[in-house]
């Protein structure tokens, strides 16, 4: 099942210091490390947020693959809105 980028982003902002975004993506080892380190004292939390935001923004502009993947190496779905720019036209996400 393909994971949702926006759910990962929301989990990161609200429960990211506890590693909830990593657990959602199936990355249990790094999720546990992030939980024990309290999000790397905020540094890891910020880095994950930047990567997820860049991914969501680029996906909305038509890029199909991103730098953030789930534990199985699959790309995440959905960008910042219900529509995305693809081949010069807006398509439903």
N, CA, C and O atoms as CSV, one atom per row, in Angstrom:
chain,resi,resn,atom,element,x,y,z
A,1,UNK,N,N,0.838,-1.181,0.000
A,1,UNK,CA,C,0.000,0.000,0.000
A,1,UNK,C,C,0.888,1.251,0.000
A,1,UNK,O,O,1.812,1.364,0.805
A,2,UNK,N,N,0.603,2.168,-0.892
A,2,UNK,CA,C,1.397,3.385,-1.019
A,2,UNK,C,C,1.049,4.352,0.117
A,2,UNK,O,O,-0.122,4.612,0.391
A,3,UNK,N,N,2.077,4.873,0.763
A,3,UNK,CA,C,1.895,5.794,1.890
A,3,UNK,C,C,1.605,7.204,1.395
A,3,UNK,O,O,2.006,7.586,0.296
A,4,UNK,N,N,0.911,7.960,2.213
A,4,UNK,CA,C,0.492,9.307,1.879
A,4,UNK,C,C,1.495,10.324,2.437
A,4,UNK,O,O,1.788,10.337,3.632
A,5,UNK,N,N,2.005,11.160,1.559
A,5,UNK,CA,C,2.996,12.176,1.937
A,5,UNK,C,C,2.431,13.182,2.935
A,5,UNK,O,O,3.141,13.621,3.839
A,6,UNK,N,N,1.165,13.549,2.782
A,6,UNK,CA,C,0.576,14.547,3.675
A,6,UNK,C,C,0.356,13.996,5.084
A,6,UNK,O,O,0.507,14.727,6.063
A,7,UNK,N,N,0.004,12.724,5.193
A,7,UNK,CA,C,-0.123,12.120,6.525
A,7,UNK,C,C,1.236,12.087,7.210
A,7,UNK,O,O,1.344,12.396,8.396
A,8,UNK,N,N,2.277,11.710,6.460
A,8,UNK,CA,C,3.629,11.702,7.025
A,8,UNK,C,C,4.036,13.099,7.467
A,8,UNK,O,O,4.664,13.263,8.514
A,9,UNK,N,N,3.685,14.098,6.685
A,9,UNK,CA,C,4.030,15.483,7.020
A,9,UNK,C,C,3.294,15.954,8.274
A,9,UNK,O,O,3.891,16.605,9.130
A,10,UNK,N,N,2.020,15.635,8.389
A,10,UNK,CA,C,1.258,16.005,9.591
A,10,UNK,C,C,1.792,15.284,10.833
A,10,UNK,O,O,1.920,15.887,11.898
A,11,UNK,N,N,2.100,14.007,10.690
A,11,UNK,CA,C,2.674,13.265,11.818
A,11,UNK,C,C,4.018,13.855,12.224
A,11,UNK,O,O,4.344,13.920,13.410
A,12,UNK,N,N,4.786,14.280,11.247
A,12,UNK,CA,C,6.091,14.876,11.525
A,12,UNK,C,C,5.949,16.157,12.329
A,12,UNK,O,O,6.699,16.372,13.281
A,13,UNK,N,N,4.996,17.014,11.963
A,13,UNK,CA,C,4.846,18.283,12.666
A,13,UNK,C,C,4.297,18.108,14.078
A,13,UNK,O,O,4.731,18.795,15.003
A,14,UNK,N,N,3.344,17.192,14.249
A,14,UNK,CA,C,2.700,17.070,15.560
A,14,UNK,C,C,3.346,16.028,16.472
A,14,UNK,O,O,3.357,16.198,17.691
A,15,UNK,N,N,3.881,14.957,15.897
A,15,UNK,CA,C,4.473,13.893,16.717
A,15,UNK,C,C,5.868,13.511,16.233
A,15,UNK,O,O,6.349,12.414,16.518
A,16,UNK,N,N,6.506,14.402,15.512
A,16,UNK,CA,C,7.806,14.119,14.911
A,16,UNK,C,C,8.923,13.885,15.901
A,16,UNK,O,O,9.828,13.095,15.636
A,17,UNK,N,N,8.876,14.560,17.039
A,17,UNK,CA,C,9.928,14.340,18.039
A,17,UNK,C,C,9.879,12.919,18.586
A,17,UNK,O,O,10.881,12.407,19.085
A,18,UNK,N,N,8.712,12.281,18.493
A,18,UNK,CA,C,8.550,10.893,18.949
A,18,UNK,C,C,8.766,9.899,17.811
A,18,UNK,O,O,8.650,8.693,18.026
A,19,UNK,N,N,9.075,10.373,16.615
A,19,UNK,CA,C,9.359,9.488,15.489
A,19,UNK,C,C,8.138,8.920,14.803
A,19,UNK,O,O,8.257,7.944,14.063
A,20,UNK,N,N,6.956,9.501,15.021
A,20,UNK,CA,C,5.718,8.960,14.456
A,20,UNK,C,C,5.739,8.912,12.932
A,20,UNK,O,O,5.195,7.985,12.332
A,21,UNK,N,N,6.366,9.907,12.304
A,21,UNK,CA,C,6.451,9.911,10.847
A,21,UNK,C,C,7.267,8.730,10.340
A,21,UNK,O,O,6.908,8.112,9.337
A,22,UNK,N,N,8.345,8.417,11.014
A,22,UNK,CA,C,9.178,7.273,10.639
A,22,UNK,C,C,8.453,5.949,10.855
A,22,UNK,O,O,8.567,5.038,10.035
A,23,UNK,N,N,7.710,5.838,11.952
A,23,UNK,CA,C,6.935,4.622,12.204
A,23,UNK,C,C,5.864,4.444,11.130
A,23,UNK,O,O,5.632,3.325,10.673
A,24,UNK,N,N,5.211,5.528,10.724
A,24,UNK,CA,C,4.185,5.473,9.680
A,24,UNK,C,C,4.767,4.966,8.369
A,24,UNK,O,O,4.116,4.202,7.656
A,25,UNK,N,N,5.987,5.385,8.044
A,25,UNK,CA,C,6.630,4.974,6.799
A,25,UNK,C,C,7.238,3.578,6.893
A,25,UNK,O,O,7.803,3.083,5.918
A,26,UNK,N,N,7.128,2.940,8.055
A,26,UNK,CA,C,7.642,1.587,8.231
A,26,UNK,C,C,9.116,1.531,8.578
A,26,UNK,O,O,9.720,0.459,8.530
A,27,UNK,N,N,9.701,2.649,8.923
A,27,UNK,CA,C,11.123,2.724,9.275
A,27,UNK,C,C,11.249,2.645,10.796
A,27,UNK,O,O,11.504,3.644,11.469
A,28,UNK,N,N,11.064,1.433,11.317
A,28,UNK,CA,C,10.962,1.244,12.765
A,28,UNK,C,C,12.281,1.480,13.504
A,28,UNK,O,O,12.274,1.994,14.623
A,29,UNK,N,N,13.402,1.116,12.902
A,29,UNK,CA,C,14.696,1.324,13.575
A,29,UNK,C,C,15.004,2.809,13.737
A,29,UNK,O,O,15.348,3.261,14.829
A,30,UNK,N,N,14.878,3.566,12.648
A,30,UNK,CA,C,15.170,4.994,12.756
A,30,UNK,C,C,14.083,5.716,13.540
A,30,UNK,O,O,14.348,6.744,14.164
A,31,UNK,N,N,12.860,5.185,13.513
A,31,UNK,CA,C,11.790,5.755,14.334
A,31,UNK,C,C,12.096,5.609,15.813
A,31,UNK,O,O,11.871,6.530,16.598
A,32,UNK,N,N,12.613,4.442,16.188
A,32,UNK,CA,C,12.989,4.210,17.588
A,32,UNK,C,C,14.155,5.108,17.993
A,32,UNK,O,O,14.165,5.672,19.088
A,33,UNK,N,N,15.138,5.236,17.100
A,33,UNK,CA,C,16.270,6.126,17.395
A,33,UNK,C,C,15.814,7.572,17.544
A,33,UNK,O,O,16.271,8.293,18.431
A,34,UNK,N,N,14.915,7.979,16.671
A,34,UNK,CA,C,14.399,9.351,16.729
A,34,UNK,C,C,13.612,9.574,18.018
A,34,UNK,O,O,13.691,10.648,18.614
A,35,UNK,N,N,12.859,8.573,18.448
A,35,UNK,CA,C,12.111,8.659,19.697
A,35,UNK,C,C,13.062,8.779,20.881
A,35,UNK,O,O,12.862,9.625,21.753
A,36,UNK,N,N,14.082,7.950,20.920
A,36,UNK,CA,C,15.023,7.974,22.040
A,36,UNK,C,C,15.861,9.252,22.074
A,36,UNK,O,O,16.263,9.710,23.143
A,37,UNK,N,N,16.119,9.821,20.896
A,37,UNK,CA,C,16.935,11.038,20.815
A,37,UNK,C,C,16.074,12.300,20.816
A,37,UNK,O,O,16.590,13.405,20.647
A,38,UNK,N,N,14.763,12.137,21.006
A,38,UNK,CA,C,13.827,13.265,20.966
A,38,UNK,C,C,13.995,14.090,19.689
A,38,UNK,O,O,14.139,15.312,19.718
A,39,UNK,N,N,13.970,13.371,18.580
A,39,UNK,CA,C,14.086,14.047,17.281
A,39,UNK,C,C,15.454,14.633,17.054
A,39,UNK,O,O,15.593,15.638,16.356
A,40,UNK,N,N,16.478,14.013,17.640
A,40,UNK,CA,C,17.828,14.554,17.498
A,40,UNK,C,C,17.928,15.936,18.107
A,40,UNK,O,O,18.640,16.806,17.605
A,41,UNK,N,N,17.197,16.124,19.206
A,41,UNK,CA,C,17.101,17.422,19.893
A,41,UNK,C,C,16.615,18.520,18.948
A,41,UNK,O,O,17.018,19.679,19.048
A,42,UNK,N,N,15.741,18.120,18.034
A,42,UNK,CA,C,15.138,19.067,17.110
A,42,UNK,C,C,15.795,19.132,15.747
A,42,UNK,O,O,15.157,19.544,14.778
A,43,UNK,N,N,17.054,18.737,15.650
A,43,UNK,CA,C,17.767,18.822,14.369
A,43,UNK,C,C,17.190,17.815,13.377
A,43,UNK,O,O,16.872,18.177,12.245
A,44,UNK,N,N,17.054,16.564,13.788
A,44,UNK,CA,C,16.510,15.510,12.946
A,44,UNK,C,C,15.070,15.852,12.561
A,44,UNK,O,O,14.643,15.610,11.432
A,45,UNK,N,N,14.343,16.407,13.496
A,45,UNK,CA,C,12.958,16.821,13.261
A,45,UNK,C,C,12.902,17.858,12.139
A,45,UNK,O,O,12.050,17.771,11.256
A,46,UNK,N,N,13.798,18.827,12.171
A,46,UNK,CA,C,13.848,19.873,11.135
A,46,UNK,C,C,14.236,19.307,9.773
A,46,UNK,O,O,13.634,19.656,8.758
A,47,UNK,N,N,15.236,18.438,9.749
A,47,UNK,CA,C,15.692,17.851,8.490
A,47,UNK,C,C,14.573,17.046,7.840
A,47,UNK,O,O,14.332,17.184,6.641
A,48,UNK,N,N,13.886,16.209,8.615
A,48,UNK,CA,C,12.770,15.433,8.075
A,48,UNK,C,C,11.667,16.346,7.549
A,48,UNK,O,O,11.066,16.064,6.512
A,49,UNK,N,N,11.405,17.420,8.248
A,49,UNK,CA,C,10.380,18.366,7.809
A,49,UNK,C,C,10.726,19.022,6.494
A,49,UNK,O,O,9.873,19.147,5.615
A,50,UNK,N,N,11.968,19.441,6.351
A,50,UNK,CA,C,12.418,20.078,5.109
A,50,UNK,C,C,12.314,19.101,3.947
A,50,UNK,O,O,11.817,19.455,2.878
A,51,UNK,N,N,12.785,17.864,4.153
A,51,UNK,CA,C,12.731,16.868,3.085
A,51,UNK,C,C,11.298,16.560,2.669
A,51,UNK,O,O,11.006,16.468,1.477
A,52,UNK,N,N,10.408,16.399,3.635
A,52,UNK,CA,C,9.009,16.120,3.303
A,52,UNK,C,C,8.343,17.303,2.611
A,52,UNK,O,O,7.551,17.102,1.690
A,53,UNK,N,N,8.642,18.527,3.028
A,53,UNK,CA,C,8.063,19.709,2.386
A,53,UNK,C,C,8.571,19.871,0.947
A,53,UNK,O,O,7.791,20.158,0.038
A,54,UNK,N,N,9.867,19.687,0.749
A,54,UNK,CA,C,10.424,19.774,-0.608
A,54,UNK,C,C,9.806,18.715,-1.495
A,54,UNK,O,O,9.430,18.994,-2.634
A,55,UNK,N,N,9.696,17.488,-0.975
A,55,UNK,CA,C,9.079,16.399,-1.726
A,55,UNK,C,C,7.641,16.728,-2.114
A,55,UNK,O,O,7.249,16.533,-3.264
A,56,UNK,N,N,6.857,17.223,-1.166
A,56,UNK,CA,C,5.453,17.545,-1.428
A,56,UNK,C,C,5.339,18.672,-2.453
A,56,UNK,O,O,4.471,18.635,-3.325
A,57,UNK,N,N,6.210,19.666,-2.349
A,57,UNK,CA,C,6.192,20.799,-3.281
A,57,UNK,C,C,6.559,20.334,-4.691
A,57,UNK,O,O,5.880,20.690,-5.654
A,58,UNK,N,N,7.626,19.544,-4.821
A,58,UNK,CA,C,8.058,19.081,-6.138
A,58,UNK,C,C,7.038,18.129,-6.756
A,58,UNK,O,O,6.831,18.147,-7.969
A,59,UNK,N,N,6.397,17.297,-5.930
A,59,UNK,CA,C,5.352,16.408,-6.433
A,59,UNK,C,C,4.189,17.231,-6.992
A,59,UNK,O,O,3.621,16.883,-8.027
A,60,UNK,N,N,3.841,18.309,-6.314
A,60,UNK,CA,C,2.751,19.176,-6.787
A,60,UNK,C,C,3.105,19.849,-8.106
A,60,UNK,O,O,2.219,20.230,-8.871
A,61,UNK,N,N,4.396,19.995,-8.372
A,61,UNK,CA,C,4.842,20.599,-9.632
A,61,UNK,C,C,5.107,19.559,-10.724
A,61,UNK,O,O,5.634,19.894,-11.785
A,62,UNK,N,N,4.740,18.289,-10.465
A,62,UNK,CA,C,4.810,17.278,-11.514
A,62,UNK,C,C,5.864,16.212,-11.374
A,62,UNK,O,O,5.866,15.267,-12.163
A,63,UNK,N,N,6.755,16.310,-10.419
A,63,UNK,CA,C,7.787,15.290,-10.257
A,63,UNK,C,C,7.157,14.047,-9.617
A,63,UNK,O,O,6.473,14.154,-8.599
A,64,UNK,N,N,7.384,12.874,-10.210
A,64,UNK,CA,C,6.741,11.654,-9.728
A,64,UNK,C,C,7.477,10.957,-8.596
A,64,UNK,O,O,6.846,10.328,-7.747
A,65,UNK,N,N,8.785,11.055,-8.568
A,65,UNK,CA,C,9.527,10.390,-7.495
A,65,UNK,C,C,10.211,11.447,-6.621
A,65,UNK,O,O,10.550,12.537,-7.082
A,66,UNK,N,N,10.400,11.097,-5.367
A,66,UNK,CA,C,11.004,12.040,-4.434
A,66,UNK,C,C,12.137,11.413,-3.656
A,66,UNK,O,O,12.469,10.246,-3.865
A,67,UNK,N,N,12.729,12.175,-2.766
A,67,UNK,CA,C,13.842,11.663,-1.971
A,67,UNK,C,C,13.360,10.910,-0.731
A,67,UNK,O,O,14.124,10.139,-0.151
A,68,UNK,N,N,12.112,11.116,-0.315
A,68,UNK,CA,C,11.570,10.412,0.839
A,68,UNK,C,C,10.776,9.211,0.331
A,68,UNK,O,O,9.846,9.356,-0.463
A,69,UNK,N,N,11.157,8.029,0.799
A,69,UNK,CA,C,10.510,6.775,0.414
A,69,UNK,C,C,10.051,6.063,1.670
A,69,UNK,O,O,10.483,6.396,2.773
A,70,UNK,N,N,9.168,5.075,1.502
A,70,UNK,CA,C,8.796,4.268,2.658
A,70,UNK,C,C,9.856,3.188,2.872
A,70,UNK,O,O,10.857,3.158,2.157
A,71,UNK,N,N,9.648,2.310,3.838
A,71,UNK,CA,C,10.651,1.305,4.186
A,71,UNK,C,C,10.924,0.329,3.045
A,71,UNK,O,O,12.007,-0.253,2.978
A,72,UNK,N,N,9.971,0.146,2.161
A,72,UNK,CA,C,10.139,-0.772,1.031
A,72,UNK,C,C,10.705,-0.092,-0.206
A,72,UNK,O,O,10.885,-0.736,-1.240
A,73,UNK,N,N,10.987,1.198,-0.111
A,73,UNK,CA,C,11.555,1.937,-1.224
A,73,UNK,C,C,10.532,2.490,-2.191
A,73,UNK,O,O,10.893,2.952,-3.274
A,74,UNK,N,N,9.250,2.453,-1.820
A,74,UNK,CA,C,8.195,2.988,-2.682
A,74,UNK,C,C,8.048,4.501,-2.482
A,74,UNK,O,O,8.250,5.030,-1.388
A,75,UNK,N,N,7.692,5.168,-3.569
A,75,UNK,CA,C,7.424,6.603,-3.485
A,75,UNK,C,C,6.133,6.854,-2.730
A,75,UNK,O,O,5.247,6.000,-2.688
A,76,UNK,N,N,6.034,8.031,-2.134
A,76,UNK,CA,C,4.828,8.438,-1.428
A,76,UNK,C,C,3.872,9.085,-2.418
A,76,UNK,O,O,4.296,9.551,-3.475
A,77,UNK,N,N,2.577,9.117,-2.083
A,77,UNK,CA,C,1.603,9.734,-2.975
A,77,UNK,C,C,1.080,11.029,-2.373
A,77,UNK,O,O,1.209,11.261,-1.171
A,78,UNK,N,N,0.508,11.844,-3.189
A,78,UNK,CA,C,-0.149,13.114,-2.861
A,78,UNK,C,C,0.829,14.240,-2.541
A,78,UNK,O,O,1.839,14.058,-1.862
A,79,UNK,N,N,0.479,15.410,-3.064
A,79,UNK,CA,C,1.266,16.610,-2.845
A,79,UNK,C,C,0.573,17.545,-1.882
A,79,UNK,O,O,-0.058,17.102,-0.922
A,80,UNK,N,N,0.687,18.835,-2.134
A,80,UNK,CA,C,0.156,19.842,-1.220
A,80,UNK,C,C,-1.312,20.174,-1.457
A,80,UNK,O,O,-1.920,20.860,-0.636
A,81,UNK,N,N,-1.898,19.705,-2.558
A,81,UNK,CA,C,-3.293,20.029,-2.840
A,81,UNK,C,C,-3.964,18.845,-3.533
A,81,UNK,O,O,-3.351,17.794,-3.720
A,82,UNK,N,N,-5.227,19.028,-3.912
A,82,UNK,CA,C,-5.963,17.973,-4.600
A,82,UNK,C,C,-5.584,17.888,-6.081
A,82,UNK,O,O,-5.920,16.911,-6.751
A,83,UNK,N,N,-4.890,18.899,-6.590
A,83,UNK,CA,C,-4.486,18.929,-7.985
A,83,UNK,C,C,-2.978,19.124,-8.067
A,83,UNK,O,O,-2.359,19.686,-7.163
A,84,UNK,N,N,-2.402,18.650,-9.163
A,84,UNK,CA,C,-0.979,18.855,-9.394
A,84,UNK,C,C,-0.737,19.194,-10.848
A,84,UNK,O,O,-1.533,18.855,-11.723
A,85,UNK,N,N,0.365,19.861,-11.093
A,85,UNK,CA,C,0.748,20.243,-12.442
A,85,UNK,C,C,1.472,19.059,-13.074
A,85,UNK,O,O,2.501,18.613,-12.566
A,86,UNK,N,N,0.945,18.560,-14.161
A,86,UNK,CA,C,1.562,17.414,-14.836
A,86,UNK,C,C,1.491,17.649,-16.337
A,86,UNK,O,O,0.401,17.803,-16.889
A,87,UNK,N,N,2.636,17.680,-17.000
A,87,UNK,CA,C,2.731,17.889,-18.451
A,87,UNK,C,C,2.017,19.172,-18.890
A,87,UNK,O,O,1.365,19.193,-19.934
A,88,UNK,N,N,2.139,20.224,-18.105
A,88,UNK,CA,C,1.604,21.518,-18.465
A,88,UNK,C,C,0.134,21.735,-18.153
A,88,UNK,O,O,-0.403,22.795,-18.475
A,89,UNK,N,N,-0.534,20.768,-17.538
A,89,UNK,CA,C,-1.938,20.963,-17.188
A,89,UNK,C,C,-2.196,20.454,-15.779
A,89,UNK,O,O,-1.437,19.640,-15.253
A,90,UNK,N,N,-3.261,20.937,-15.179
A,90,UNK,CA,C,-3.635,20.502,-13.835
A,90,UNK,C,C,-4.390,19.181,-13.919
A,90,UNK,O,O,-5.337,19.045,-14.694
A,91,UNK,N,N,-3.965,18.215,-13.118
A,91,UNK,CA,C,-4.645,16.925,-13.045
A,91,UNK,C,C,-4.992,16.647,-11.590
A,91,UNK,O,O,-4.298,17.093,-10.677
A,92,UNK,N,N,-6.066,15.910,-11.387
A,92,UNK,CA,C,-6.477,15.563,-10.017
A,92,UNK,C,C,-5.465,14.615,-9.420
A,92,UNK,O,O,-5.058,13.640,-10.052
A,93,UNK,N,N,-5.065,14.904,-8.211
A,93,UNK,CA,C,-4.053,14.109,-7.514
A,93,UNK,C,C,-4.617,12.766,-7.090
A,93,UNK,O,O,-3.906,11.960,-6.489
